[in-house]
Amino acid sequence: MSDLNLGLALAGVLMLIGLQRMNAGHAAFPWFASGFAAAILVPLLLGGGDNQILMLAALALGLGLAMILGLVSSLTNLPARLALLHGLAGAATALVASMAMLEQLLEPGLTLGLASLSLLLGAFSAAGAAVAHLRLSHLLPRVLRHASQSWIGVVLLTLTFVLGGLLASGVKEHALWQLSFFALAALSGIVFSLPLAEREAPLAASWLGVLTGLSLALLGIALELAPLLATGVLSATLTLILSLELGRRVNVPLSTLLWGAHAIPGETASSPACPARQMALEELAFELKRTPDVLLIPGFGCIAAEACHELTRLVAQLRQRGSKVQVLAHPLAGRLPGQLALLLREAGLDESILIEHWPDNQAIPALTLSIGAHDLINPERLGTGIPNLSLSPRLNDSNAGRKVVLMLTQMQGFSGTDNPLLYAAHVDVLQADARSGLEQLNQRLAASGVAAEYPISLEPETAHGRFRPATAKTQAHNAA
């Protein structure tokens, strides 16, 4: 085996170790970074040939642009930037494939067909990822949907494949036909991405990353370049695993992205029945003041509302009152794995109270507050490291006296599925936006003071009016 193949094999082993560590809940980034560095540097140093200096210069330019992009981007915008990088990788692959076809470096038949397919996948993913980037950056707020969009996409893809077959067979060799092929592939990617809402855009960008890796691998086969093949296969495999896990977590399979964008379950499903008990902010503030042990579970809604700083303020106030506070930032709670924990650390949350996996044998605290984590804590789709909050408290039981509060804006989460916790007897629902709800909650806690304790009569919010604390005067009047 040559030194080049040994280096690529080493890169693959490092990435597989990183994948195994990620599944086990350990730090995996150093292994992934080392693997990708080996996959890039080994071909340059051992197989660059006469173009080695030019390739190293291009690598330095790419690294410089990536560092600038990383420095000017906040963690909240990380999914948008990753979508942009997927798009740039797809565009670069498509351009290399198109140049190989224009220069007639490949013979008509299988190799030219692989290059055509690589161009198709690269252009499709580049255009689709560009739309996803605009959506996640809030530069394209309007979601364009039509009942026939899926079929329009099928027609465009069919025309693209037909034209690609003609190019691969050598029937059409003019540059205008190749430009039309590129334009049809890009238009298909745009039609695919336009109906997707913000909650679906990160998953769509991940799937487009799979196509980018596959495009790179096909181009490596066509040009007989082992580094391209190895890098493309590794990239496609890793993003495929990530896409499948994210799709399972947010209840959005690939079929929904392809065919269901014009009929999202959360928008078309009938509203669920009224939950068993609704709670007011005043009541939640009182519960937080008197509870010594609190678990906070933020989710995608907390990130979407940009409420991490308000959550950090809430934690600080509760700890000043002497409460034991734990914050569960599950790796799958954000748009991307680990994003929520990074945002909370950036907001200044104490590392000692931040946990990413809840042990199965650990008792659940007396009060659990879920903040925009409607899908994450759904007992019907629980993943590893997430507490089961559906266990009803019983007398003479470790769950006795336990309370769960769900802070949410809609009775259905971003996945569009119902959550049976809404109807549990030990669960209260506070309908509020994560940011404004936490902000008002912090104001109430700050106004009451650290040692403020007073008798209060708690009544849930009903259809006849909001909760109002009963003062001593009104209590005496009611007693009379």
C-alpha positions as CSV (number, residue, x, y, z in Angstrom):
1,M,0.0,0.0,0.0
2,S,1.4,3.4,-0.9
3,D,2.0,6.2,1.5
4,L,-1.0,8.1,0.1
5,N,-3.4,5.3,0.7
6,L,-1.9,4.7,4.2
7,G,-2.5,8.4,5.0
8,L,-6.1,8.2,3.8
9,A,-6.7,5.1,5.8
10,L,-5.4,6.8,8.9
11,A,-7.8,9.7,8.2
12,G,-10.7,7.2,8.0
13,V,-9.7,5.5,11.3
14,L,-9.5,8.9,13.1
15,M,-13.0,9.8,11.9
16,L,-14.4,6.5,12.9
17,I,-13.0,6.9,16.4
18,G,-14.5,10.3,16.6
19,L,-17.9,8.8,15.5
20,Q,-17.7,6.1,18.2
21,R,-16.8,8.7,20.9
22,M,-19.7,10.9,19.8
23,N,-22.1,8.0,20.2
24,A,-20.7,7.3,23.6
25,G,-21.1,10.9,24.7
26,H,-17.4,11.7,24.8
27,A,-15.5,14.6,23.2
28,A,-15.2,13.8,19.5
29,F,-14.1,17.1,17.8
30,P,-10.3,16.5,18.1
31,W,-10.6,13.2,16.4
32,F,-12.8,14.5,13.6
33,A,-10.5,17.5,13.1
34,S,-7.4,15.3,13.0
35,G,-9.1,13.0,10.5
36,F,-10.2,15.8,8.2
37,A,-6.8,17.4,8.4
38,A,-5.1,14.1,7.5
39,A,-7.6,13.6,4.6
40,I,-6.7,17.1,3.2
41,L,-3.0,17.3,4.0
42,V,-1.8,13.8,3.1
43,P,-2.9,14.1,-0.6
44,L,-1.4,17.6,-0.9
45,L,2.0,16.6,0.6
46,L,2.3,13.2,-1.0
47,G,0.3,13.5,-4.3
48,G,0.4,17.2,-5.2
49,G,2.9,16.8,-8.0
50,D,3.7,19.9,-10.0
51,N,0.7,21.7,-8.6
52,Q,1.5,21.3,-5.0
53,I,2.3,25.0,-4.4
54,L,-0.9,26.1,-6.1
55,M,-2.9,23.6,-4.1
56,L,-1.3,24.7,-0.8
57,A,-2.1,28.3,-1.7
58,A,-5.7,27.4,-2.3
59,L,-5.8,25.6,1.0
60,A,-4.4,28.6,2.8
61,L,-6.9,30.9,1.1
62,G,-9.8,28.6,2.0
63,L,-8.7,28.3,5.6
64,G,-8.4,32.0,5.9
65,L,-11.9,32.7,4.5
66,A,-13.3,30.0,6.9
67,M,-11.6,31.6,9.9
68,I,-12.9,35.0,9.0
69,L,-16.4,33.6,8.6
70,G,-16.1,31.9,12.0
71,L,-14.9,35.0,13.7
72,V,-17.7,37.2,12.4
73,S,-20.5,34.6,13.1
74,S,-22.2,34.1,16.4
75,L,-23.1,30.6,17.7
76,T,-26.7,31.3,17.0
77,N,-25.9,31.6,13.3
78,L,-23.9,28.4,13.3
79,P,-26.5,26.4,11.4
80,A,-26.8,29.1,8.7
81,R,-23.0,29.2,8.3
82,L,-22.8,25.4,8.0
83,A,-25.5,25.5,5.3
84,L,-23.4,28.1,3.5
85,L,-20.3,25.9,3.7
86,H,-22.2,22.9,2.4
87,G,-23.3,25.0,-0.5
88,L,-19.8,26.3,-1.2
89,A,-18.5,22.7,-1.2
90,G,-21.2,21.6,-3.6
91,A,-20.6,24.6,-5.9
92,A,-16.8,23.8,-6.0
93,T,-17.4,20.2,-6.8
94,A,-19.9,21.1,-9.6
95,L,-17.4,23.6,-11.1
96,V,-14.6,21.1,-11.2
97,A,-16.9,18.5,-12.8
98,S,-18.1,21.1,-15.4
99,M,-14.5,22.1,-16.2
100,A,-13.6,18.4,-16.7
101,M,-16.6,18.1,-19.1
102,L,-15.8,21.3,-21.0
103,E,-12.2,20.4,-21.5
104,Q,-13.3,16.9,-22.7
105,L,-11.0,15.2,-20.2
106,L,-13.4,12.2,-20.0
107,E,-14.5,9.7,-22.5
108,P,-18.2,9.4,-23.2
109,G,-19.8,6.6,-21.2
110,L,-19.4,5.6,-17.6
111,T,-16.8,8.2,-16.6
112,L,-18.5,11.1,-18.3
113,G,-21.8,9.9,-16.8
114,L,-20.3,9.9,-13.3
115,A,-18.9,13.4,-13.8
116,S,-22.4,14.5,-15.0
117,L,-24.0,13.0,-12.0
118,S,-21.4,14.7,-9.8
119,L,-22.2,18.1,-11.4
120,L,-26.0,17.5,-10.9
121,L,-25.6,16.7,-7.2
122,G,-23.2,19.5,-6.6
123,A,-25.3,22.1,-8.3
124,F,-28.5,20.8,-6.6
125,S,-26.9,20.9,-3.1
126,A,-25.2,24.3,-3.7
127,A,-28.5,26.0,-4.7
128,G,-30.5,24.3,-2.0
129,A,-28.0,25.1,0.7
130,A,-28.0,28.7,-0.4
131,V,-31.7,28.9,0.1
132,A,-31.4,27.2,3.5
133,H,-28.7,29.7,4.5
134,L,-30.9,32.6,3.6
135,R,-33.8,31.1,5.5
136,L,-31.7,30.5,8.7
137,S,-30.2,33.9,8.4
138,H,-33.7,35.4,8.3
139,L,-32.9,37.0,4.9
140,L,-35.7,34.9,3.3
141,P,-38.5,35.0,5.9
142,R,-41.3,34.1,3.6
143,V,-41.9,30.4,3.0
144,L,-43.1,29.8,-0.6
145,R,-45.4,26.8,-0.8
146,H,-47.7,25.4,-3.4
147,A,-49.5,22.1,-3.6
148,S,-47.8,21.2,-6.9
149,Q,-44.2,22.2,-5.9
150,S,-43.2,18.6,-5.3
151,W,-44.3,17.6,-8.8
152,I,-42.6,20.6,-10.3
153,G,-39.4,19.4,-8.6
154,V,-39.9,15.9,-10.0
155,V,-40.4,17.3,-13.6
156,L,-37.3,19.5,-13.3
157,L,-35.1,16.6,-12.0
158,T,-36.4,14.3,-14.7
159,L,-35.4,16.9,-17.4
160,T,-32.1,17.3,-15.7
161,F,-31.4,13.5,-15.7
162,V,-32.4,13.2,-19.4
163,L,-30.1,16.0,-20.4
164,G,-27.3,14.5,-18.2
165,G,-27.8,11.2,-20.0
166,L,-27.4,13.0,-23.4
167,L,-24.2,14.7,-22.2
168,A,-22.8,11.4,-20.8
169,S,-23.4,9.6,-24.1
170,G,-21.7,12.3,-26.1
171,V,-24.8,13.2,-28.1
172,K,-24.7,16.8,-26.7
173,E,-21.3,18.3,-26.3
174,H,-21.8,22.0,-26.8
175,A,-21.1,24.3,-23.8
176,L,-24.7,25.7,-24.0
177,W,-26.1,22.3,-23.2
178,Q,-23.8,21.9,-20.3
179,L,-24.8,25.3,-19.0
180,S,-28.4,24.4,-19.3
181,F,-27.7,21.2,-17.4
182,F,-26.1,23.1,-14.6
183,A,-29.0,25.6,-14.5
184,L,-31.6,22.9,-14.4
185,A,-29.8,21.1,-11.5
186,A,-29.5,24.4,-9.5
187,L,-33.2,25.3,-10.2
188,S,-34.2,21.9,-8.9
189,G,-32.3,22.5,-5.7
190,I,-34.1,25.9,-5.3
191,V,-37.5,24.4,-5.8
192,F,-36.7,21.7,-3.2
193,S,-35.6,24.3,-0.6
194,L,-38.1,27.1,-1.0
195,P,-41.1,25.3,0.8
196,L,-38.9,24.5,3.8
197,A,-39.6,26.4,7.0
198,E,-36.8,27.5,9.5
199,R,-37.3,24.4,11.6
200,E,-36.7,22.1,8.6
201,A,-33.8,24.1,7.1
202,P,-31.0,22.7,9.3
203,L,-32.1,19.1,8.5
204,A,-32.4,19.9,4.8
205,A,-28.9,21.5,4.8
206,S,-27.6,18.3,6.5
207,W,-29.1,16.1,3.8
208,L,-27.7,18.4,1.1
209,G,-24.3,17.9,2.8
210,V,-24.8,14.2,2.1
211,L,-25.3,15.0,-1.6
212,T,-22.2,17.2,-1.6
213,G,-20.0,14.3,-0.2
214,L,-21.5,11.9,-2.7
215,S,-20.8,14.3,-5.5
216,L,-17.2,14.6,-4.4
217,A,-16.9,10.8,-4.3
218,L,-18.3,10.4,-7.8
219,L,-16.0,13.0,-9.1
220,G,-13.1,11.2,-7.5
221,I,-14.1,8.0,-9.3
222,A,-14.5,9.8,-12.7
223,L,-11.1,11.5,-12.4
224,E,-9.4,8.6,-10.8
225,L,-8.4,10.7,-7.8
226,A,-8.3,8.6,-4.6
227,P,-8.2,11.6,-2.2
228,L,-11.5,13.0,-3.6
229,L,-13.1,9.6,-3.4
230,A,-12.0,9.0,0.2
231,T,-12.9,12.5,1.4
232,G,-16.3,12.3,-0.3
233,V,-17.1,8.9,1.1
234,L,-16.2,9.9,4.7
235,S,-18.1,13.2,4.4
236,A,-21.2,11.6,3.0
237,T,-21.1,8.8,5.6
238,L,-20.8,11.2,8.6
239,T,-23.4,13.6,7.4
240,L,-25.8,10.7,6.6
241,I,-25.6,9.4,10.2
242,L,-26.2,13.0,11.5
243,S,-29.1,13.5,9.1
244,L,-30.8,10.3,10.1
245,E,-30.4,11.0,13.8
246,L,-31.7,14.6,13.5
247,G,-34.6,13.5,11.4
248,R,-35.6,11.0,14.0
249,R,-35.3,13.5,16.8
250,V,-37.4,16.2,15.1
251,N,-39.8,13.8,13.5
252,V,-39.1,14.9,10.0
253,P,-38.1,12.0,7.8
254,L,-36.6,12.5,4.3
255,S,-40.0,11.7,2.7
256,T,-41.5,14.7,4.5
257,L,-38.8,17.0,3.2
258,L,-39.4,15.8,-0.3
259,W,-43.1,15.6,-0.4
260,G,-44.6,17.2,2.7
261,A,-43.2,20.7,2.7
262,H,-46.5,22.2,1.4
263,A,-48.4,20.4,4.2
264,I,-46.4,20.6,7.4
265,P,-48.1,18.6,10.2
266,G,-47.8,21.4,12.8
267,E,-49.8,23.8,10.5
268,T,-52.4,21.4,9.2
269,A,-53.2,19.3,12.2
270,S,-56.2,20.1,14.3
271,S,-55.5,21.8,17.6
272,P,-55.2,19.4,20.5
273,A,-57.6,19.5,23.4
274,C,-57.0,22.0,26.2
275,P,-54.4,20.8,28.6
276,A,-55.4,19.7,32.1
277,R,-54.0,22.8,33.8
278,Q,-52.6,26.1,32.7
279,M,-50.3,28.3,34.9
280,A,-49.6,32.0,35.2
281,L,-46.2,33.6,35.5
282,E,-47.0,34.7,39.1
283,E,-47.7,31.1,40.1
284,L,-44.5,29.9,38.4
285,A,-42.4,32.6,40.2
286,F,-43.9,31.5,43.5
287,E,-43.1,27.8,42.8
288,L,-39.5,28.6,41.9
289,K,-39.0,30.7,45.0
290,R,-40.2,27.9,47.3
291,T,-38.6,24.9,45.5
292,P,-35.1,24.0,46.7
293,D,-34.3,21.7,43.7
294,V,-35.0,22.8,40.1
295,L,-34.2,21.2,36.8
296,L,-34.3,23.5,33.7
297,I,-34.6,21.9,30.3
298,P,-34.2,24.3,27.4
299,G,-34.8,23.2,23.8
300,F,-35.1,24.4,20.2
301,G,-37.7,27.0,21.2
302,C,-35.2,28.6,23.6
303,I,-32.7,29.0,20.8
304,A,-35.2,30.2,18.3
305,A,-36.4,32.9,20.7
306,E,-32.7,33.8,21.6
307,A,-33.5,33.3,25.3
308,C,-30.2,31.9,26.5
309,H,-29.1,35.0,28.3
310,E,-32.5,35.3,30.1
311,L,-32.1,31.7,31.1
312,T,-28.7,32.4,32.6
313,R,-30.2,35.3,34.6
314,L,-32.9,33.0,35.9
315,V,-30.3,30.5,37.0
316,A,-28.3,33.2,38.8
317,Q,-31.4,34.4,40.7
318,L,-32.4,31.0,41.8
319,R,-28.9,30.2,43.0
320,Q,-28.8,33.4,45.0
321,R,-31.9,32.2,46.8
322,G,-30.1,29.0,47.7
323,S,-31.8,26.7,45.3
324,K,-30.0,23.8,43.7
325,V,-30.3,24.3,39.9
326,Q,-29.3,22.0,37.1
327,V,-29.6,22.8,33.4
328,L,-29.9,19.9,30.9
329,A,-28.5,21.0,27.5
330,H,-29.0,17.8,25.6
331,P,-26.8,17.6,22.4
332,L,-29.9,17.2,20.2
333,A,-31.8,20.1,21.7
334,G,-30.6,22.7,19.2
335,R,-30.6,23.0,15.5
336,L,-27.3,21.1,15.5
337,P,-25.8,18.7,18.0
338,G,-24.2,20.5,20.9
339,Q,-25.3,24.0,19.8
340,L,-27.4,24.6,22.9
341,A,-24.5,23.9,25.3
342,L,-22.3,26.2,23.3
343,L,-24.9,29.0,23.4
344,L,-25.4,28.6,27.1
345,R,-21.6,28.8,27.8
346,E,-21.4,31.9,25.6
347,A,-24.2,33.4,27.7
348,G,-22.1,32.9,30.8
349,L,-23.8,29.9,32.4
350,D,-21.8,28.2,35.1
351,E,-20.2,25.1,33.7
352,S,-20.7,23.2,37.0
353,I,-24.5,23.1,36.7
354,L,-24.6,22.3,32.9
355,I,-25.2,18.7,32.1
356,E,-25.7,17.1,28.6
357,H,-27.0,13.7,29.5
358,W,-29.4,12.8,32.3
359,P,-28.5,9.5,34.1
360,D,-31.2,6.9,34.0
361,N,-31.0,6.1,37.7
362,Q,-30.9,9.8,38.9
363,A,-34.0,11.1,40.7
364,I,-35.9,13.9,39.0
365,P,-35.9,17.2,41.0
366,A,-39.0,18.5,42.7
367,L,-39.6,21.1,39.9
368,T,-38.8,20.7,36.3
369,L,-39.2,23.6,33.9
370,S,-39.1,22.9,30.2
371,I,-38.4,26.0,28.0
372,G,-39.2,25.4,24.4
373,A,-38.2,21.7,24.7
374,H,-41.7,20.3,23.7
375,D,-40.3,17.7,21.3
376,L,-37.2,16.8,23.3
377,I,-39.1,15.7,26.4
378,N,-42.0,14.0,24.5
379,P,-42.2,10.6,26.4
380,E,-43.3,8.8,23.2
381,R,-40.0,9.7,21.4
382,L,-37.5,9.9,24.3
383,G,-33.8,9.5,23.4
384,T,-30.9,8.6,25.6
385,G,-29.9,11.1,28.3
386,I,-33.4,12.6,28.6
387,P,-35.5,12.2,31.8
388,N,-38.9,10.6,31.5
389,L,-41.2,13.2,32.9
390,S,-44.4,11.2,32.3
391,L,-44.1,9.2,35.5
392,S,-47.1,10.4,37.6
393,P,-46.1,11.3,41.2
394,R,-47.6,8.9,43.8
395,L,-47.7,8.9,47.6
396,N,-44.8,7.1,49.4
397,D,-42.9,7.3,46.1
398,S,-39.7,9.1,45.0
399,N,-41.9,11.0,42.6
400,A,-44.3,12.3,45.2
401,G,-44.8,16.0,45.1
402,R,-43.0,16.4,41.9
403,K,-44.1,19.1,39.4
404,V,-43.4,19.7,35.8
405,V,-44.0,23.0,34.0
406,L,-43.9,23.4,30.2
407,M,-43.2,26.8,28.9
408,L,-44.3,26.9,25.2
409,T,-46.1,29.0,22.6
410,Q,-48.0,26.2,20.8
411,M,-49.6,23.0,22.0
412,Q,-47.7,21.2,19.3
413,G,-43.9,21.4,19.0
414,F,-41.8,22.2,16.0
415,S,-42.2,18.5,14.9
416,G,-46.0,18.9,14.7
417,T,-46.6,16.0,17.1
418,D,-48.8,15.9,20.2
419,N,-47.1,15.6,23.6
420,P,-49.0,13.4,26.1
421,L,-47.4,15.4,28.9
422,L,-49.9,18.2,28.2
423,Y,-52.7,16.1,29.8
424,A,-50.8,14.7,32.8
425,A,-52.1,15.6,36.2
426,H,-48.7,16.6,37.5
427,V,-47.9,18.9,34.6
428,D,-48.7,22.6,34.3
429,V,-48.6,24.6,31.0
430,L,-47.4,28.2,30.7
431,Q,-48.1,29.6,27.3
432,A,-45.4,32.2,26.7
433,D,-42.6,32.9,24.3
434,A,-39.3,31.7,25.8
435,R,-37.5,35.0,25.8
436,S,-40.4,37.2,26.9
437,G,-41.6,34.6,29.4
438,L,-38.2,34.3,31.1
439,E,-37.7,38.0,31.0
440,Q,-41.0,38.6,32.9
441,L,-40.2,35.8,35.2
442,N,-36.8,37.3,36.1
443,Q,-38.5,40.7,36.7
444,R,-41.0,39.1,39.1
445,L,-38.2,37.3,41.0
446,A,-36.1,40.4,41.2
447,A,-39.0,42.5,42.4
448,S,-39.9,40.1,45.2
449,G,-36.4,40.1,46.8
450,V,-34.3,37.2,48.0
451,A,-36.1,36.7,51.3
452,A,-39.7,37.5,50.2
453,E,-42.1,34.9,51.5
454,Y,-45.8,35.6,51.8
455,P,-49.0,33.5,51.9
456,I,-50.6,33.1,48.5
457,S,-53.6,31.4,47.2
458,L,-52.9,29.7,43.8
459,E,-55.5,29.4,41.1
460,P,-54.7,28.3,37.6
461,E,-55.4,30.6,34.6
462,T,-58.8,29.8,33.2
463,A,-60.9,31.0,30.3
464,H,-62.6,33.5,32.6
465,G,-59.4,35.4,33.5
466,R,-55.8,35.3,34.4
467,F,-54.4,34.2,37.8
468,R,-54.4,36.8,40.5
469,P,-52.7,36.3,43.8
470,A,-55.0,36.6,46.8
471,T,-54.0,39.2,49.3
472,A,-54.7,39.0,53.0
473,K,-57.6,41.4,52.5
474,T,-59.3,39.4,49.8
475,Q,-58.7,36.2,51.8
476,A,-60.4,37.7,54.9
477,H,-63.3,38.8,52.6
478,N,-63.6,35.4,51.1
479,A,-63.6,33.8,54.6
480,A,-66.4,36.1,55.7
